[in-house]
């Protein structure tokens, strides 16, 4: 555990078409029920003070949409991300809507 809060920002390009629609639906479901949704429950993140997802759209349509995930936490970043990846339900259900996600 660290003595200071760590800031983390992850950016990922959002896939077009059905993946974007699915991402919008999943983020809405998370927002509507933070504690009981079947997708991802932010309250279960370890040692987390703040977290949010934001989709950044280019109003001119010249750049791809980006998913931004921000989190403030009290762990080493590598240990924090490993714990987040093991979470159930998993954050993967959000990031699988992004370009290049395995």
QUIVEN-V626946 format. One record per residue. RES is the residue in one small letter. SS is DSSP state (H for helix, E for strand, C for the rest). D_FIRST is the distance of its C-alpha to the first C-alpha in Angstrom with 1 decimal. Layout:
# QUIVEN-V626946
((RES:SS:D_FIRST) (RES:SS:D_FIRST))
This chain:
# QUIVEN-V626946
((x:C:0.0) (x:C:3.8) (x:C:6.8) (x:C:8.9) (x:C:9.8) (x:E:10.7) (x:E:14.2) (x:E:15.6) (x:E:19.3) (x:E:21.1) (x:E:24.9) (x:E:27.3) (x:E:31.1) (x:E:32.5) (x:C:35.3) (x:C:38.7) (x:C:40.9) (x:H:39.9) (x:H:36.2) (x:H:36.1) (x:H:37.8) (x:H:35.4) (x:H:32.4) (x:H:34.0) (x:H:34.7) (x:H:31.2) (x:H:29.6) (x:H:32.2) (x:H:31.6) (x:H:27.8) (x:H:28.8) (x:H:31.4) (x:C:29.3) (x:C:25.5) (x:C:24.9) (x:C:27.7) (x:C:28.6) (x:C:28.8) (x:C:27.3) (x:C:23.7) (x:C:22.0) (x:H:19.5) (x:H:18.5) (x:H:17.1) (x:C:14.5) (x:C:10.9) (x:C:9.0) (x:E:11.9) (x:E:13.9) (x:E:16.8) (x:E:18.4) (x:E:22.0) (x:E:24.5) (x:E:27.4) (x:E:30.4) (x:E:31.9) (x:C:35.6) (x:C:37.9) (x:C:40.7) (x:C:43.1) (x:C:42.2) (x:C:41.9) (x:C:38.3) (x:C:36.5) (x:C:34.4) (x:E:30.6) (x:E:27.9) (x:E:24.9) (x:E:21.6) (x:E:19.3) (x:E:15.9) (x:E:13.4) (x:E:9.8) (x:C:6.3) (x:C:5.1) (x:C:7.1) (x:H:10.6) (x:H:12.0) (x:H:9.6) (x:H:10.0) (x:H:13.7) (x:H:14.2) (x:H:13.0) (x:H:15.3) (x:H:18.0) (x:H:18.1) (x:C:18.5) (x:C:21.9) (x:C:23.8) (x:C:22.5) (x:C:22.0) (x:H:24.4) (x:H:27.2) (x:H:26.7) (x:H:26.3) (x:C:29.2) (x:C:31.4) (x:E:30.6) (x:C:32.6) (x:C:31.7) (x:C:29.3) (x:C:29.9))
